[in-house]
Amino acid sequence: MAGGRCGPLLTALLAIWVAGLAATEGSEQAAPPAEQSRVQPMTASNWTLVMEGEWMLKFYAPWCPSCQQTDSEWETFAKNGETLQISVGKVDVIQEPGLSGRFFVTTLPAFFHAKDGIFRRYRGPGIFEDLQNYILEKKWQSVEPLTGWKSPASLTMSGMAGLFSISGKIWHLHNYFTVTLGIPSWCSYVFFVIATLLFGLLMGLVLVIISECFYVPLPRNLSEHSEQNRKSEDAHRAEQLQDAEEEKDDSNEEENKDSLVDDEEEKEDLGDEDEAEEEEEEDNLTGGVDEARSEVNDQGPLREGTVTQEEPEEAEEDIPEQPHSADTEVAEDSLRQRKSQNVSKGP
């Protein structure tokens, strides 16, 4: 009896299970398959694909509202990529900080156009119509390309990518300390400061070891010889400087002697001229004295002859005699003064 009752129960359960499977299969067949996205995610390992062909890249962050608003437009643009003969990609700056540093992304969202390895920044809106016209009308040709050190493929931007990658790893590690482990933020900062100091000391030690490995010290004999040569060169230079100073002093002394000789000659010339002038003056004065004496001698007899005849005339002639004698005295005094001056100037 028990076995007969369990049989119908088992069959009912099997029937229910089969019906459930059929329902689930029917619902799966009825639901349309999820459409696969045409936007290709770009990472540090496959970003070199954009060096070939024509590409449009979008840099975004999951927390960025402006990036979320352009997601649908970007998907539509990617669906029409085959028609436009262009590939469409996107880069998550949170997951790929190295790529954001390579392209030097500072604002979000950021769009870039690439054509055979030549990159240009697209600064228009992220709307499908504008993106489509940018490709069809080839508006990118009027945009200045990122060349030289600004090019994402350059060595400079590769170094920038490394720095951004290190900063991203540090940020993730900080979040792990503060969020996952629950460590206070200031403890995380202290840890990074100490780690930075230790890293700097380690790098300095490595550089010192490398320099010691490649530096070949000179033998002692060579070092002593080089020091002797250096000392001899210094002594030779000092001697040369001393000789130059002595030559300058000698030349200055000779110039001073020449100038003194010239001054003495000029003084002698001036003295000769003064003596000649004084001699001329003396001659003139002696001539004047002689003339005065001759006049006095000539007038003497006349005064003696006329005294007996007329006494008033003698008085009249005595009056001019006094000026003549005064003139002679003045002339004689001036001659004496000239001679005394010549005597004083002579020694």
C-alpha positions in Angstrom: 0.0 0.0 0.0 2.7 2.4 0.8 4.6 1.7 -2.4 1.4 2.2 -4.4 0.8 5.6 -2.8 4.3 6.9 -3.4 4.3 6.0 -7.1 1.7 8.6 -8.2 3.4 11.3 -6.0 6.7 10.8 -7.7 5.1 10.9 -11.1 3.4 14.2 -10.2 6.6 15.8 -9.0 8.4 14.7 -12.2 5.6 16.2 -14.3 5.9 19.5 -12.5 9.7 19.6 -12.9 9.4 18.9 -16.6 6.8 21.6 -17.0 9.1 24.1 -15.2 11.9 23.3 -17.5 9.8 23.7 -20.6 8.5 27.1 -19.3 12.0 28.4 -18.7 13.2 27.2 -22.1 10.2 28.9 -23.7 11.0 32.2 -21.9 14.6 32.0 -22.9 13.6 31.5 -26.5 11.1 34.3 -26.4 13.5 36.8 -24.9 15.7 38.5 -27.5 19.5 38.0 -27.2 21.3 40.9 -25.5 23.0 43.1 -28.2 26.8 43.1 -28.0 28.5 46.5 -27.6 30.5 47.7 -30.6 32.7 49.9 -28.4 36.1 48.3 -27.9 37.7 48.8 -24.4 41.3 49.9 -24.6 43.9 49.0 -22.1 47.7 49.5 -21.7 48.2 46.1 -23.5 46.2 46.8 -26.7 46.3 50.6 -27.1 48.8 50.3 -29.9 45.9 49.1 -32.1 45.0 52.8 -32.6 48.3 53.3 -34.4 46.9 51.7 -37.5 43.7 52.8 -39.3 41.2 55.4 -38.2 40.0 55.5 -34.6 37.9 57.6 -32.2 38.6 57.2 -28.5 36.6 58.3 -25.5 38.2 58.7 -22.0 35.6 58.5 -19.2 35.2 57.6 -15.6 32.2 55.6 -14.1 31.4 58.4 -11.6 31.4 61.2 -14.2 27.8 62.4 -15.0 28.9 64.1 -18.3 30.4 60.8 -19.4 27.2 58.9 -18.6 25.2 61.3 -20.7 27.3 60.6 -23.8 27.3 56.8 -23.4 24.2 56.2 -25.6 25.5 58.6 -28.3 28.8 56.9 -28.2 27.2 53.4 -28.6 25.2 54.7 -31.6 28.3 56.1 -33.1 30.1 52.8 -32.7 27.2 50.9 -34.4 27.7 53.1 -37.4 31.4 52.5 -37.3 31.4 50.0 -40.2 29.5 52.5 -42.4 31.9 55.3 -41.5 34.9 52.9 -41.8 36.2 53.8 -38.4 36.9 51.9 -35.1 35.5 53.2 -31.8 37.1 52.6 -28.4 36.8 53.8 -24.8 39.3 54.1 -21.9 38.3 53.9 -18.2 40.8 56.3 -16.6 40.2 54.7 -13.2 41.3 51.3 -14.5 43.9 52.6 -16.9 45.6 55.7 -15.4 48.7 55.0 -17.6 46.7 55.7 -20.8 45.2 58.9 -19.3 48.8 60.0 -18.6 50.0 59.0 -22.1 47.2 61.2 -23.7 47.6 63.8 -20.9 43.9 63.8 -20.1 42.9 66.5 -17.6 39.1 66.8 -18.3 36.4 64.3 -18.7 35.0 63.2 -21.1 37.9 63.6 -23.5 37.7 62.5 -27.2 40.6 61.8 -29.5 40.8 61.1 -33.2 43.7 58.9 -34.6 44.6 58.4 -38.2 47.6 56.2 -39.0 49.3 57.0 -35.8 48.6 60.8 -35.9 46.5 62.0 -33.0 44.2 65.0 -32.8 42.0 66.3 -29.9 38.3 66.4 -30.7 36.7 69.3 -28.7 33.2 69.1 -30.0 30.1 67.7 -28.3 29.7 64.0 -27.9 26.6 63.8 -30.0 26.2 61.3 -32.8 25.4 63.8 -35.5 28.5 66.0 -34.7 30.7 62.9 -34.5 29.4 61.6 -37.8 29.9 65.0 -39.6 33.4 65.2 -38.1 34.3 61.9 -39.8 32.4 62.3 -43.1 33.4 65.9 -43.7 36.9 65.3 -42.5 36.9 68.2 -40.2 39.8 66.6 -38.4 42.1 67.8 -41.1 41.8 71.4 -39.9 42.8 70.4 -36.4 46.4 70.7 -35.3 47.9 67.2 -34.6 49.7 66.2 -31.5 53.2 66.0 -32.7 56.7 65.9 -31.1 56.8 65.4 -27.4 53.0 65.8 -27.2 52.4 62.6 -29.3 51.2 59.7 -27.2 53.8 57.5 -28.8 56.7 59.7 -27.9 59.2 58.9 -25.2 58.1 61.9 -23.1 54.5 60.8 -22.9 55.7 57.2 -22.2 57.4 58.5 -19.1 54.2 60.5 -18.2 52.2 57.2 -18.6 54.6 55.6 -16.1 54.1 58.4 -13.5 50.3 58.2 -13.9 50.4 54.4 -13.5 52.4 54.8 -10.2 50.0 57.4 -8.9 47.0 55.1 -9.8 48.6 52.2 -7.9 49.3 54.4 -4.9 45.6 55.6 -4.9 44.4 52.1 -5.1 46.7 51.1 -2.2 45.4 54.1 -0.2 41.8 53.0 -0.7 42.7 49.5 0.3 44.2 50.8 3.6 41.4 53.2 4.4 38.3 51.3 3.0 39.1 47.6 3.2 41.3 47.5 6.3 39.7 50.5 8.0 43.0 52.3 8.8 42.8 56.1 9.4 43.8 58.3 6.6 46.6 60.0 8.5 48.2 56.5 9.2 48.1 55.9 5.4 49.8 59.3 4.8 52.5 58.6 7.3 53.1 55.2 5.7 53.6 56.8 2.3 55.9 59.5 3.6 58.2 56.9 5.3 58.1 54.7 2.2 59.1 57.7 0.0 62.1 58.5 2.3 63.2 54.9 2.4 62.9 54.6 -1.4 65.0 57.8 -1.9 67.7 56.5 0.4 67.7 53.1 -1.4 68.0 54.8 -4.8 70.9 57.0 -3.5 72.7 53.9 -2.2 72.2 52.2 -5.6 73.7 55.2 -7.4 76.7 55.3 -5.1 77.3 51.6 -5.7 77.0 52.0 -9.4 79.4 54.9 -9.4 81.9 52.9 -7.4 81.7 50.0 -9.8 82.4 52.1 -12.9 84.9 54.5 -11.3 88.5 53.4 -11.7 90.8 55.1 -9.1 94.2 56.3 -10.3 97.4 54.7 -8.9 99.1 56.5 -6.1 102.2 57.4 -8.2 100.1 58.9 -10.9 98.1 60.9 -8.3 101.3 62.2 -6.7 102.7 63.0 -10.1 99.5 64.9 -11.1 99.7 66.9 -7.8 103.3 67.8 -8.5 102.5 68.9 -12.0 99.6 71.0 -10.7 101.9 72.6 -8.1 104.6 73.4 -10.7 102.0 74.9 -13.0 100.7 77.0 -10.1 104.2 78.2 -9.3 104.9 78.9 -13.0 101.8 81.0 -13.2 102.7 82.9 -10.1 106.1 83.7 -11.5 104.6 84.9 -14.7 102.2 87.1 -12.8 105.1 88.5 -10.8 107.2 89.2 -13.9 104.3 91.0 -15.5 103.9 93.1 -12.4 107.6 94.0 -12.3 107.5 94.9 -16.0 104.6 97.2 -15.3 106.4 98.8 -12.4 109.5 99.4 -14.6 107.5 100.9 -17.4 105.8 103.2 -14.9 109.1 104.3 -13.4 110.6 105.0 -16.8 107.5 107.0 -17.7 107.8 109.0 -14.5 111.5 109.7 -15.2 110.8 110.8 -18.7 108.1 113.1 -17.5 110.4 114.6 -14.8 113.2 115.2 -17.4 110.6 116.9 -19.7 109.5 119.1 -16.9 113.0 120.1 -16.0 113.8 120.9 -19.6 110.7 123.0 -19.9 111.7 124.8 -16.7 115.2 125.4 -18.1 113.7 126.8 -21.3 111.4 129.0 -19.4 114.4 130.2 -17.2 116.4 131.0 -20.3 113.6 133.0 -21.8 113.2 134.9 -18.6 116.9 135.7 -18.4 116.9 136.9 -22.0 113.9 139.1 -21.3 115.6 140.5 -18.1 118.8 141.2 -20.1 116.8 143.1 -22.6 115.1 145.1 -19.9 118.5 145.8 -18.3 119.9 146.9 -21.6 116.9 149.2 -22.0 117.3 150.6 -18.5 121.0 151.1 -18.8 120.4 152.9 -22.1 117.9 155.2 -20.4 120.3 155.9 -17.6 123.1 156.8 -20.0 120.8 159.1 -22.0 119.7 160.8 -18.8 123.3 161.3 -17.7 124.3 162.7 -21.1 121.5 165.1 -20.9 122.5 166.2 -17.5 126.1 166.7 -18.6 125.0 168.7 -21.6 122.8 171.0 -19.6 125.5 171.5 -16.9 127.7 174.1 -18.8 124.7 175.9 -20.0 123.5 176.5 -16.4 127.0 177.7 -15.4 127.1 180.3 -18.2 123.8 181.7 -17.6 124.1 182.1 -13.8 126.1 185.4 -14.1 123.7 186.9 -16.5 120.3 186.2 -15.2 119.5 184.7 -11.8 115.8 184.1 -12.6 116.7 181.8 -15.5 118.9 179.7 -13.2 116.0 179.2 -11.0 113.9 178.1 -13.9 116.6 175.7 -15.1 117.1 174.1 -11.7 113.5 173.1 -11.6 113.8 170.5 -14.5 117.1 169.3 -13.2 115.4 167.6 -10.2 113.2 165.3 -12.3 116.2 164.1 -14.3 118.1 163.1 -11.2 115.0 161.4 -9.8 114.7 159.4 -13.1 118.2 158.2 -12.8 117.7 157.1 -9.3 114.6 155.1 -10.1 116.4 153.4 -13.0 119.4 152.5 -10.8 117.0 151.1 -8.1 115.2 148.9 -10.7 118.6 147.6 -12.0 119.6 146.7 -8.5 116.3 144.9 -7.9 116.7 142.9 -11.2 120.2 141.9 -10.3 119.2 140.8 -6.8 116.3 138.7 -8.3 118.7 137.1 -10.8 121.1 136.2 -8.0 118.3 134.7 -5.9 117.0 132.6 -8.9 120.5 131.5 -10.0 121.2 128.7 -7.4 
